[in-house]
Amino acid sequence: MLFGELGITSGELAEQFVSGVLKLMGADTKPPCSGGSRPAWNAAVKTVLEELGKRHGYDQTYAWLVDLVWWSTKPERMGLVVESEMDKSAGAIEDDFEKLSVFKCPVKLMVCSSDPVNIKGVAERCLVKLAQHVKDEEYLLIGFTASGPRCFSFRVPTNGALEEVAFSELQFSMSALAGN
């Protein structure tokens, strides 16, 4: 891939991230879309992503124009860019998702607490409009919902504009869903 590898597959990232957040929050804690505490969930998301970044070789994790980036100083490169929007509003989520597409790195992650199927549709429409894709960039959508976390992914098949974008669902292991 043009931007290098992340150092972890997107499936492993999704599993470890969801497991870590559910472990911190407690598997039975309500997500923000069901009345849970947005600040507590935001803190858990940030904590888990920072820990994962360090574990996978990124010596710096910080907010920079987005909620979080994983940055390596040796060699200098960005591995992951993250937007987290725990508001139920599709408009707020769309605004944040659009930021992800302008960053050039292997994986772009959108975390939300909204119906991920609706967000998937928003993301697909946004990515079809964009003309500057790079082959093998990957997008992950992770939604913490009342019925449990769900994840969708999309790997860019070719450089440039895309006629069609279709996210596919990733299934979490029972271990991840239990916060183990």
C-alpha positions in Angstrom: 0.0 0.0 0.0 1.2 3.5 -0.8 0.9 4.7 2.8 2.5 1.6 4.4 0.8 -0.9 6.6 -1.0 -0.1 9.8 0.7 -2.9 11.7 -2.6 -4.6 12.5 -5.4 -5.7 10.3 -8.6 -3.7 10.3 -10.5 -6.8 11.6 -8.0 -7.1 14.5 -8.2 -3.4 15.2 -12.0 -3.5 15.3 -12.0 -6.6 17.6 -9.4 -5.1 20.0 -11.0 -1.7 20.0 -14.6 -3.0 20.7 -13.3 -5.4 23.3 -11.3 -2.6 25.1 -14.2 -0.1 25.1 -16.7 -2.7 26.4 -14.2 -3.8 29.1 -13.8 -0.1 30.3 -17.5 0.7 30.0 -18.9 -2.6 31.1 -20.7 -4.8 28.6 -24.1 -3.9 30.1 -23.5 -0.1 30.1 -26.0 1.8 27.8 -24.4 3.5 24.8 -25.1 7.2 24.3 -27.9 6.5 21.7 -29.8 4.8 24.6 -29.1 7.4 27.2 -25.6 6.4 28.3 -23.0 9.1 29.2 -21.4 10.6 26.1 -18.4 11.9 28.1 -17.7 8.5 29.6 -17.9 6.8 26.2 -15.8 9.4 24.5 -13.1 9.0 27.2 -13.2 5.2 26.8 -12.9 5.5 23.0 -9.9 7.8 23.4 -8.2 5.7 26.1 -8.5 2.4 24.2 -7.3 3.9 20.9 -4.3 5.5 22.5 -3.3 2.2 24.2 -3.8 0.3 20.9 -1.7 2.9 19.0 1.2 2.6 21.5 0.9 -1.2 21.4 1.2 -1.3 17.6 4.2 0.9 17.3 2.8 4.5 17.1 4.8 6.6 19.5 2.4 9.5 19.3 -1.4 9.6 19.6 -3.1 12.9 19.7 -5.9 15.1 18.4 -4.9 17.0 15.2 -7.8 18.4 13.1 -9.7 15.2 14.0 -10.4 13.4 17.3 -7.2 11.2 17.1 -4.3 10.2 14.9 -1.7 7.5 15.3 1.7 8.9 14.3 5.0 7.2 14.1 8.2 9.2 14.2 10.4 6.4 12.9 9.6 6.4 10.0 7.4 9.6 10.0 3.9 8.5 9.0 0.3 8.5 10.0 -1.2 5.1 10.5 -4.8 5.8 11.6 -7.2 8.8 11.7 -10.3 8.7 13.9 -13.5 10.7 14.2 -15.8 9.8 17.1 -19.3 11.3 17.1 -21.6 10.0 19.9 -24.5 12.3 18.8 -27.5 10.5 17.2 -27.7 13.1 14.4 -26.8 11.8 11.0 -25.8 15.3 10.0 -23.2 15.6 12.8 -21.8 12.2 11.9 -21.7 13.0 8.2 -19.7 16.2 8.9 -17.1 14.2 10.9 -16.9 11.4 8.4 -16.1 13.7 5.6 -13.0 14.9 7.4 -11.6 11.3 7.3 -11.5 11.2 3.6 -9.0 14.0 3.2 -6.4 12.2 5.4 -4.0 9.9 3.6 -3.3 6.9 5.8 -4.0 3.2 5.7 -7.1 3.1 7.9 -9.8 5.7 8.7 -12.1 4.9 11.6 -15.5 6.5 12.3 -16.9 5.6 15.8 -20.5 6.5 16.6 -23.5 5.6 18.7 -26.2 5.6 16.1 -27.7 3.2 13.7 -24.6 2.0 11.8 -26.7 0.9 8.8 -27.9 4.5 8.3 -24.3 5.8 8.8 -23.1 3.2 6.3 -25.4 4.8 3.7 -24.1 8.3 4.6 -20.5 7.1 4.3 -21.2 5.4 0.9 -22.7 8.5 -0.5 -19.8 10.7 0.7 -17.2 8.4 -0.7 -18.9 8.2 -4.1 -18.7 12.0 -4.4 -14.9 12.0 -3.6 -12.6 11.8 -6.7 -9.3 11.4 -4.8 -9.2 7.8 -3.5 -6.1 5.8 -3.1 -6.1 2.1 -3.7 -6.2 0.0 -0.5 -7.2 2.8 1.8 -9.6 1.3 4.3 -12.6 2.8 6.1 -14.1 1.3 9.3 -17.4 2.3 10.8 -18.0 1.1 14.3 -21.4 1.8 16.0 -22.1 1.2 19.6 -25.9 0.6 19.7 -28.5 -0.6 22.1 -28.4 -4.1 20.5 -24.6 -4.2 20.6 -21.6 -3.0 18.6 -21.6 -3.4 14.8 -18.8 -2.8 12.3 -18.7 -2.2 8.6 -15.6 -1.9 6.4 -14.7 -0.7 2.9 -11.4 -1.1 1.1 -10.8 1.3 -1.8 -10.4 -0.9 -4.9 -8.7 1.6 -7.3 -7.2 5.0 -7.4 -9.4 8.0 -8.2 -13.2 8.3 -8.4 -15.4 5.4 -7.6 -18.7 4.6 -9.3 -19.9 2.5 -6.4 -19.0 2.1 -2.7 -20.4 -0.8 -0.6 -19.4 -1.4 3.0 -19.6 -4.9 4.2 -20.3 -6.0 7.8 -17.6 -7.5 10.0 -18.7 -9.9 12.7 -17.3 -9.6 16.2 -16.1 -12.6 18.2 -18.0 -13.5 21.3 -14.9 -12.6 23.3 -14.8 -9.1 21.9 -18.5 -8.6 22.6 -17.9 -9.7 26.2 -15.2 -7.2 26.6 -12.4 -9.8 27.0 
